[in-house]
Amino acid sequence: MPQLDTSTWLPVITLTIISLFCVYQMKMINHTMISITPQDKKYITPKNPLPWEKKWTKIYLPHSSLPPL
């Protein structure tokens, strides 16, 4: 049974990764990326307060810190 020749795998894999990277870069060069500038921040809606953020809630002590009776 002949053995599998793996001596060419490294160059093939390396060149494949490099070519895929180049193709990806060529496709992405035509796209514009969104960037938020200070002028654009006025279009971001302010956060509305949630109902439980408006009212005070009682915070209980953990059981281990209760005073002795």
N, C-alpha and C positions, 0 to 999 in steps of 0.2 A: 504494500500500500504506500503510495507516495506521500511525502510530507508536504504540508502547506507552506508555501514560501511567504513569509511575513516581512521580508526585507523592504518591501515597497509600501507597507502600510503607513509608516510615519510620514513620509513625504506626501502621500495622498491625503491623509487626514489633515495635515498642516495646510496644504494648499486649498483644501475644501473649506476649512475654517476661514482662511484669509479671503478667499473669493466670496464667501457668504457675507463676511464683514464689509467688503467693498460694495457688493450689491445693495446691502442694507443702507450703507452711507449714501449711495447714489439715489436711492429711493427717498431717503429722509431729507436730502438737501433741498427738495422742492417744497417741503412743508414748513409752515411758520409755527413756532411754538408760542403758547400763550404766556405772557408775563404780566404780573400785576404791578402796576406802577401806582404812585400816590394819587394820580388823577383818576384811576380806575376804582379806587377804594370807595368812592362815593356811591358806586352802584351795588356794593355789597350790602345786603339787608341787615339791619341791626338784629341782635338776638333778642327774641321776645322772652320775657321772664316766665318761667313755668309756675303753675299754681302753688306748688310746694316751696318755691323759692321766695314767694312774697310773704308768707306767714312764718312766724316763729314756731319752732317745735321744741318741745322739752327734751333735754338730753339727760338720760339716766346714768347714774354711776354704775360701774360694773359690780357684780355681786361680791367680789373679793374686797371691795373698798367700802362696804357698808359699815357704819359705826356699830359697835357692840351694844346690845340692849341691857 
